[in-house]
């Protein structure tokens, strides 16, 4: 019996897609490297997922888990074909324990929907990537997503208490932080579907703050705004968010959202302070004073909830607003020590100018997570080549400053060839051995994270591959 026939028998025809027009929808994610899978399945529960994994493994077919397809590194692209498991139907909050501040969710639950479900109990979910209105908790777990509030609340690894997952033989296993033995939960978070297929996630919930203040400080340039961030954190203060947008980004978001950002500033610093009312008020006064000492040209606090929401909507919609400027953009995701932000931004600007590319900077300044957006037109081959070279140069510059190649987007397909820039062959061999323990045939999301062709003791030299350039030419890595 063929693989497709076995899938139909196990799940039913309404849960298995094989028509070319259906498969094409799942051939790419926000990175846009395109490859048609053999089939797409839409399981209803963990038992369905277990059946799919067992069939795929017995038939030697790759298995690619997929949430909403918002990943920016090609993590959900079926680069070797195989079976895509879409979690669109597994989108329920299975349990919400308000007393113990935890919830169990299926991987297809939209990030923001969990906070909406928890709000009547005075609770919310901490990690909030800019895609939180559409990205799923399964995808967030796979990439260890963070977001603007990671400075204070941390990323997914700080909020995942346990995971239920399917192993290669189709059996269900459970890993929990409070269980005995090795911390397999920590291993699975951030593994991008290469170690197993997650079918349920236990997460920690937080109490909604009594008071929240959102403020905007204008600066002459991003270097001054970055210096203010270092001064704020260096003073022992921990606001819930410290976000920076440069002049190009501010102009684009203000033209679209009209939230009141100062378009004449070289950069703006978005500050959120949350907690008890007295603490939030005193925190704002102290942070405003530090910002002024670092050269802030102005300081404005949002007048109420509507204005706070408008300022955040603008920030989280920054990337999409660039459609007003150019048809395509390529977003990087690198992290540097907070104190090295001014040097990193200077290098980003130098690299962009050397490649004759406009660049906009919008980033999680509080934890040094940069998101430079290189703006280009994929119809121009020279621009595609320039973007590919500039993107790699930015990663190398951040590593030279003591940083790394990913803050929250994961490695996926896009960055796998640059992993040797931060890890030695021995480090990568150790990771490969761990992967082989979970998945000896390497059918779980193949060709992701590790350099192509790498095995336990063999790692290719980092290089910009032709496939990456072709991806950019197809419009890759834009939202």
N, C-alpha and C positions, 0 to 999 in steps of 0.2 A: 504494500500500500504506500502511495506517495506521501510526502510530508504534508501537502495541502489536504489530501484526503483524510489523513489522520487528524489534522486540525479541525476540519469540518465535523468529523465524527465526535471529537472531544468537546467542542464548544458550540457547534451549530453554525449554520451558514450566516446568520445575522451578526456573528462576532468575528468573522474572518473576511478580510478584504483582499481581493486578488486582481481586480480590474486595473489596467494601467492608469486610468484617470484617478482612481482612488489611491493607488500606490504613490503617484507623483506628489500628493499632498504631504507624504511622510518621507520624501527623499532628501529633505534638507531641514535645517533649523535656521536660527537667525544668522548663523555663519555662512550658510548657503552653499556649501559644497554639496553637489547633488549626486545621489546614487539610489536607484530604485531598489527596494527590498523585494524579496520573494513574496512575502505576505505581510499583512498587518493584522494583528489580533487585538480585540477590545474585550479583555476579561472583565467579569462581573465581580469576582472575589478571588481570594488567595488560592482556592482550589483550582480555579481556571488557570491562574498563572503557573501553578505547579505542573499542571498537565502540559502547558505550552513548553515550559523549560525541559521537561522530561522528553517530550517528542523531539524538540529541536536538538537536544544533546545526542539523542540516539541516532538522529539523521545527519548529524554533523553540520547543522545550520547555525550561523551566528545569531545571537540574541541581543537586541538593542532596546533597552527600556526608554520610554519617551513620556515626558510630561506635557507641557504646553508648547514645546519647541522654541522657547525664548532664549536658549543658551547661545552664547556668543563665540564659543570655541569649537563648534562642530561636535559636541559630545553626543548628540542624538542622531547624527548622520549615519546611516547604515552603509559604511564605506566598503564593506565586503558583502553587501546584500543581506540575505538571511531574513529573520523574522523581527519585525518591530512590535514591541508590546506597548500599546498606547493605554494609558491609565485614565482616559477621559471618562470612563464609566465608574471607575473606583474613586469616587470623589466625595465620600461621606466622612463626617466627623463621627467616629464610632462610639466615642465616649468622652464626656467632659466632666471631670471631677474638680468642681470649683473649690471644695474644701481643701484638697491637697494640691491645688493649682497645677493640674496636669490634664492632658488630653491624649486620646488615641485617634489617629487619623489615617485614612487611606492615602496613598501617594498622590492621587489625582486631586486632592483638595487644594483649591487656590489659596495662596498665602494669606491674602487679606480676609478671605471668608472665615478663617479660623478666628481672627481678632474680632470680627463681627459677631460670631457665635459666642465668644467669651465676654463681650462687652456688657451684656445684662448682669453678669456676675462681678463686674468691676475688674475684669482681667483683660489681658491682651497678649499677643505673641510678639516677642522682641525682634527677631531678624526681619528686616523690611527692605529687601532689594528694590530698586526703582521699578522693577517689573512686578511688584507684589500684587497688582490688580489682576494679573494673568498668570504669573509663574506658579508652579505647583510645589507643594512641600516635598514631594519625591525628588524633583529636580533640584530644589534648594538643598536637600540633604546630600544629594550626589555630588554637588560642587562645593559644599560647605559655604553657602551663600551668607552674606552679611547685610550690607546696606548702610545707609547714613547713620543709623543708631548703633552700629557695631562698636563704636568708641566706648559707649557706656554699657551696652547690653551683651556685646559679644556676637559671634557668628553662630551658625547652626550647631557646631560642635558643643557649644555651651548650653544648648537648649534641648538637644536630643537625649532622651533618657533611655531609650531602647528601640530596637528595630526587629521586626519580623521579616525574614527573608527566605527566598527559595534557593536551595543549593543545586548543584549540577544534576543530581539524580531525581530532582523534583520533590525532595523532602523539604518540609518547613522547619526552620530553626528560629530561635529567638536569642538575641543578645541584649543584655541590660547593664547599665552602669553599676547597679547595686548587686550584680551577680558575682559569684566567686570566679576566680581564674582570670584569664587575660581579658583586656578591655577590647572585645571585638566590636563593640559599638563605635569606639573611636576609630577603629580600622575601617569600618564600613562607611562612616560619614566622610565624604570627600572622595570616595573611591570611584565615582562616576559610572557605576553599573558594571565594573570590571570584576567584582568579587561575588556577586549574587544579585538577585532581583528583589528589591525591597517591596513588601506588600502591606506593611503597616508601620507606623512611626509613633512612638510615645514621646511627647514633648512637654517641656516645662512652660508654664504660663506665668506672667508677671502681673502685679497689681497696677491698675491705672494710676498714674500720679495725681495727687490732689490739685496740683497747679502746674501749668506749662506756659513758658514764655518763649516766644520766637522773635529774634532780633536780627537786624541786618546792619552790618558795618561796611562802609565804603572805604576803599583804599586806592592809592595811586597805581599800584601794580600788584601782581600775584606774589611777588617776593615779599613785599611788606605784609600782605595778608597772611602769608605762610609763617613769617616771623612772629606775628601776633599769636598764631595757633601754638607755636612752640612755647611762647611766653605764658600763655594761659595754662597749658598743661604743666609746664615747669613750675608754676606757682602752686601746684597741688590741687588745682581745680579740675573737675571732671563733668563738664556739661554733657547732656545726652547726645548732642551732635555738634560737629564743627565742619561745615561744608564750604568749599570755595568754588566760585565760578569766575572766569576771566571775562574781559570786556566783550569778546566775540560771542560767548555763550549768553551773557546777560542781555545783549542786544537781541539775540534770537528769541530767547524765552519771553522777554518783555513784549516783543512785537506780537507774540502769539497769545500770551496769558494775561498781560496787563496787570501784573500783581503789585507793581510799584517799586521794582528794583531800580536803582539809580543807573541809568545808561551812560552817564558821563564818567563813571568810575572805571579805573583800570581793572579792578577786581572787587567782588563783594564776598564778605564772610557771613554765612548764615549760621546763627547760633541758636541752639535750643537748650533751655534749662528747665528741668522738671523736678518736682519733689513737693515738699510741704510749702505752702505759700510764703512763709517768712524766709525759708532757705532759698527759694527761687528768686525772691526779690533781692536779697542780699547778694546772691550769686550774680545776678544781672549787673548790679552796681559795680561789683569788683571786676567782672569781665569787661564791662564798658570802659572802666578806667584803664585797664591794661591795653585794650584796643587803642584808646586814644594815645597812650604813651608810645605805642608802636606805629603811630602815624595815621590812625583812622581819621578820615575826612568827615565822617558823619556816623551817627548811631541812631537807629530807629527801632522801636519795639512795636510789634503787631498790636493793634488796638483790641482785637477780640478773636474768637474762634474762626470766623469767616476769613479774616485776613491771614491768620496762621495757616489755614488750609490752602489758601491761594498761594502763599509763598512756598509751601512744600510741594504743591502741585506743579509749580513752575520748575522747581529744582528737579523733581523726579521725571518731568517731561522734557528735560533739557536736550537729550539726544535727538528725540523726534523733531524738535523745533528746528534742527539744522536743515531740514528739507527746504526751508526758505532760502538757504544759501547755496546748496549744491545737491545734486541727485544722490550722492553716496557719501558715506563716511566709514572709516575704519577705526574701531575703538580698541585701545590697548588697556591692559589691566595689570599694572605692576605696582609694587610696594617698596617704599624706601623708609629708612628711619625718619621720624618726624622732623628731626633737626636738620636733615639733609634736603628737605623739600625745596628751599630756594635754589640750591645747586641743581637738583633734578629738573625743575621747571626751566631753568636756564638752558640745560642741555636739550630738553624737549624742543624749546624754541629754536636753538641752533640747528638741531637735526631737521626740523621742519623747513627752516629757511634754506638749508643746504640742498634739500630735495625739492625746493620751490613748491611747497604745499602749505595751504592755510591750516592752522591747528587751533582748536578750541580746547580749553582745559576746564573740566568740571570734576571735582574729586572729593573723596572723604579725607579731608585734611587731618582730622583728629587722629587717624591711625595710619597716615602716610600712604593711603591707597589712591594712586593716580589713575585717571581715566582720560588721557589725551585722545582727542578725536581728530584724526587726519581727514580732511575734506577733499574729495576728488570726484572725478567723473570716470566711471569704469569704461566708457566708450573710447577713452583716450589711453592707448596702450602705454605710453610713456608715464602717465600718471599712475597706472596700475603698478608698474615696476618701481616707481618712486615710493609708493605707499608701502609695498612689501619690504623694500630696503630700509625705509625710515622706521617701520614698525620694529624690525629686528634690532636696529641701532638703538631705539629707545629702551628695549629690554636690556641690552648690553650696558647701556649707560646706568640704568637703575641698579643692575647687579654690581657694577663698579663702585656705586655709592653705598654698598652694603645691603641692597634690597633683594627682591626676588621677582619671579616672572608672573606671578598671579596672586591677587589679593582675595578674589571671590568668584571669578568666572570659571575657575578650573583650568585644566590643561587641554582636555579633549583631543581633537584632531589637529587643531591649529598650532598649538605650542609644543607638541611632543618632540619635535626635532631640536628645540631649544632647552629641553630639560637637562642635557649634559652641561649647560652653562652654569648650573647651580648644584649639580650632584656629580660626584665622582663615579667612575665605572663600578667601583665596589658598592657604592650606595645604591646605584640602579640595579645591580645584580641582586642585592639583598631584597629590594622591592619586587623584582621579577620572581624570585623564589617564593615570596609570600603569595604573589598572584597565582603561581602554579599550584600551590597547596589548595587554594580555593577552586581553581579552574584549570586543570592540567591541559585541557585541549584549547584553552584561550578562545572560547566561543562567546564568553560574556563581553559584549561591547569591544570587539577586537580593533586593533589599530588606534587605540586611544591611550593617552597619557605617555606611554613609552615610545622612544624613537622607533621608526619602522625597521623591522628586521632584528630588533634587539632581543637577545636571549640572556640567560643568567649571567654569562661572563663576557658579553659582547655588546658594545654600545657604539652606534655610529657617531661620527663627529657632527656637531651642530652645523646645519647649513640651511639656507633658504631653499626649499624644495620647489620644483616646477609645479607640483600640485597646489601649493599654497598660492603661487602667482596666478594659476588658472582659476582658483577659487575667487580671488579678488577681481579678476576679469569678469567673473560671473556675477559680481556684485556682493562678494562675501563680507561678512562681519559688519553688517549694518542692520538697523532695526526697521 
